[in-house]
Amino acid sequence: MPGTKLVEQQIADIFKVSRTLVRQALNQLSRDKLVTLSPARGAFVAEPSAEEARQIFELRQMIETAMIRRIAETITPAQVAQLRAHLKDEAAAVARPDVPGRTRLLADFHTLLARMLGNEVLAEVLHDLLLRGSLIALMAQSAHSAEASHAEHVQIVDALEQGDARAATRLVARHLEMVAANLHRHPRVRDLGQALQPLAQVENIAGGPRAAAPRPRAGTRKASK
């Protein structure tokens, strides 16, 4: 939970990596404002306030509603097909007990939309907001179901395919409102191992910790959440 001390050895044991890699990852997470580093006290999970959460989702509302209007006016059949393929992956992930995988895909939907405008700065800004929002979501253990989020994504793509900018904008706004509302309704994770274990399972299957990898430069980084 926010304020939890992050013990390097515990994280290294969970992910089965060296403490050096853990330290590198914590430094990166500190730059992303997900971890607070204190020279005297060590590393702690950042403590996003309710006001910070409100500001993050308010900013996402402003960015994504404007973004979706532009996309509705310019979207191509090839881009619709790309979104449909992503939705297919989402549906498969939602059907599995793979919380990290489906969370990442649900977030990637938003950065995929941003990249369809050809604006990498926009995609990176949204990526960073999604990262900060993911901490809030993890710590609040949102019960807003993956199935509901996926269904809302399908409705958004349907509206985009029809070129209905008004409907797409309304759907995106409601989608973000529902996600934000659910973050305030449910108890926080109280154990670091509980919070990280699902991620560790995915990393071990993938062959290594993505979190410890160097952060790509602007224009090359792939968004995630």
C-alpha positions as a printed Julia matrix, in Angstrom:
225×3 Matrix{Float64}:
   0.0     0.0     0.0
   1.16    3.62   -0.3
   3.91    4.3     2.21
   4.99    0.64    2.3
   8.74    0.24    2.63
  10.21   -1.54   -0.39
  12.86   -3.98    0.81
  15.27   -4.72   -2.02
  15.93   -8.3    -0.95
  12.21   -9.11   -0.67
  11.56   -7.79   -4.18
  14.62   -9.63   -5.51
  13.32  -12.88   -3.98
   9.84  -12.39   -5.47
  11.15  -11.69   -8.98
  14.2   -13.98   -8.68
  16.61  -11.25   -9.8
  19.64   -9.53   -8.29
  19.4    -6.62   -5.89
  21.3    -4.53   -8.45
  18.45   -4.93  -10.93
  15.94   -4.16   -8.2
  17.84   -0.97   -7.33
  17.86    0.1   -10.99
  14.13   -0.54  -11.24
  13.44    1.45   -8.07
  15.45    4.38   -9.42
  13.38    4.32  -12.61
  10.13    4.07  -10.66
  11.23    7.05   -8.6
  11.63    9.06  -11.8
   8.12    7.96  -12.76
   6.86    9.18   -9.35
   5.75    5.66   -8.41
   8.37    5.24   -5.69
   9.79    7.68   -3.14
  13.51    7.32   -2.37
  14.97    8.62    0.87
  18.77    8.52    1.4
  18.31    7.79    5.09
  15.19    5.61    5.06
  15.24    3.72    1.76
  12.52    3.2    -0.84
   8.79    3.51   -0.24
   5.71    3.13   -2.41
   4.61    6.62   -3.41
   1.53    7.88   -1.62
  -0.81    9.36   -4.23
  -3.48   11.38   -2.54
  -7.15   11.39   -3.43
  -6.53   14.83   -4.93
  -3.7    13.5    -7.11
  -5.94   10.67   -8.32
  -8.65   13.19   -9.15
  -6.17   15.34  -11.06
  -4.82   12.39  -13.04
  -8.26   11.33  -14.21
  -9.32   14.91  -14.84
  -6.29   15.36  -17.09
  -6.99   12.07  -18.85
 -10.55   13.24  -19.46
  -9.31   16.43  -21.12
  -6.7    14.65  -23.22
  -8.67   11.58  -24.25
 -11.97   13.25  -25.1
 -10.18   15.7   -27.39
  -8.1    12.86  -28.8
 -11.07   10.63  -29.57
 -12.87   13.4   -31.46
  -9.87   13.78  -33.76
  -9.57   10.04  -34.27
 -13.27    9.71  -35.17
 -12.71   12.22  -37.97
  -9.61   10.57  -39.41
  -9.75    6.86  -38.59
  -9.11    4.45  -41.46
 -10.41    0.91  -42.05
  -6.89   -0.38  -41.36
  -6.86    1.37  -37.99
 -10.27   -0.05  -37.14
  -8.91   -3.51  -37.96
  -5.92   -2.84  -35.7
  -8.24   -1.88  -32.85
 -10.39   -4.97  -33.44
  -7.29   -7.15  -33.25
  -6.35   -5.52  -29.96
  -9.86   -6.05  -28.63
  -9.55   -9.74  -29.51
  -6.38   -9.93  -27.42
  -8.15   -8.09  -24.6
 -11.04  -10.55  -24.66
  -8.66  -13.51  -24.48
  -6.78  -11.95  -21.55
  -9.99  -11.12  -19.7
 -11.06  -14.75  -20.01
  -7.87  -15.9   -18.26
  -6.83  -15.4   -14.61
  -4.02  -13.12  -15.78
  -4.5    -9.87  -13.89
  -1.24   -8.19  -14.99
  -1.72   -9.21  -18.61
  -5.25   -7.96  -18.92
  -4.43   -4.76  -17.01
  -1.6    -4.03  -19.44
  -3.78   -4.69  -22.5
  -6.63   -2.56  -21.19
  -4.19    0.32  -20.71
  -2.5    -0.27  -24.06
  -5.85    0.37  -25.75
  -5.58    4.04  -24.8
  -1.98    4.5   -25.98
  -2.81    2.65  -29.2
  -5.49    5.24  -29.86
  -3.03    8.07  -29.17
  -0.52    6.66  -31.65
  -3.18    6.6   -34.35
  -2.9    10.38  -34.45
   0.81   10.07  -35.19
   1.66   12.14  -32.13
   4.35   10.41  -30.08
   4.46   13.24  -27.53
   0.77   12.68  -26.86
   1.35    8.93  -26.6
   4.17    9.43  -24.09
   2.19   11.88  -21.96
  -0.72    9.45  -21.84
   1.67    6.57  -21.13
   3.04    8.39  -18.08
  -0.45    9.17  -16.82
  -1.39    5.52  -17.2
   1.68    4.5   -15.22
   0.77    6.81  -12.35
  -2.85    5.69  -12.55
  -1.77    2.05  -12.4
  -0.26    2.61   -8.94
  -3.51    4.11   -7.72
  -5.49    1.23   -9.25
  -3.2    -1.41   -7.77
  -3.27    0.08   -4.32
  -7.04    0.61   -4.38
  -7.57   -2.88   -5.8
 -10.36   -1.65   -8.04
 -13.33   -3.95   -8.51
 -14.25   -2.25  -11.76
 -14.33   -5.47  -13.74
 -12.04   -6.15  -16.65
 -15.08   -7.43  -18.52
 -16.82   -4.08  -18.15
 -13.74   -2.15  -19.27
 -13.37   -4.4   -22.29
 -17.05   -4.0   -23.18
 -16.67   -0.22  -22.98
 -13.65   -0.39  -25.29
 -15.74   -2.36  -27.79
 -18.42    0.34  -27.7
 -15.81    3.04  -28.28
 -14.43    1.22  -31.33
 -17.96    0.69  -32.66
 -18.56    4.45  -32.46
 -15.22    5.19  -34.13
 -15.96    2.77  -36.96
 -19.24    4.61  -37.56
 -17.44    7.96  -37.51
 -19.66    9.08  -34.63
 -17.4    11.54  -32.81
 -20.11   12.6   -30.36
 -20.86    9.05  -29.24
 -17.17    8.13  -29.05
 -16.44   11.18  -26.9
 -19.35   10.44  -24.59
 -18.28    6.8   -24.23
 -14.66    7.67  -23.42
 -15.74   10.23  -20.82
 -18.09    7.74  -19.15
 -15.46    4.99  -19.28
 -12.93    7.14  -17.4
 -15.57    8.3   -14.92
 -16.46    4.7   -14.09
 -12.83    3.66  -13.62
 -12.13    6.68  -11.4
 -15.26    6.09   -9.32
 -14.33    2.48   -8.62
 -10.89    3.44   -7.32
 -12.47    5.0    -4.24
 -14.79    2.14   -3.3
 -12.54   -0.74   -2.37
  -9.87   -1.62    0.2
  -6.17   -1.28   -0.51
  -3.71   -4.14   -0.86
  -1.93   -4.4     2.49
   0.91   -6.78    1.65
   3.74   -6.07   -0.79
   4.12   -9.72   -1.69
   0.41   -9.94   -2.48
   0.64   -6.91   -4.76
   3.76   -8.05   -6.6
   3.29  -11.82   -6.81
   1.01  -11.81   -9.9
   3.51   -9.58  -11.68
   6.36  -11.85  -10.66
   4.59  -14.86  -12.16
   4.22  -13.09  -15.49
   7.85  -11.91  -15.46
   9.16  -15.38  -14.7
   7.16  -16.84  -17.59
   8.43  -14.09  -19.89
  12.01  -14.81  -18.89
  12.92  -11.67  -17.0
  11.74   -8.5   -15.3
  10.57   -5.87  -17.73
  10.54   -3.33  -14.92
  14.32   -3.52  -14.63
  14.95   -2.83  -18.29
  16.31    0.6   -19.28
  13.64    3.12  -20.19
  13.51    3.73  -23.97
  14.08    7.18  -25.37
  11.2     9.35  -26.56
   9.75    8.02  -29.77
  10.79    4.42  -29.1
   9.04    3.62  -25.85
   6.05    1.34  -25.88
   3.28    2.34  -23.56
   1.99   -0.05  -20.97
  -0.33    0.16  -17.63
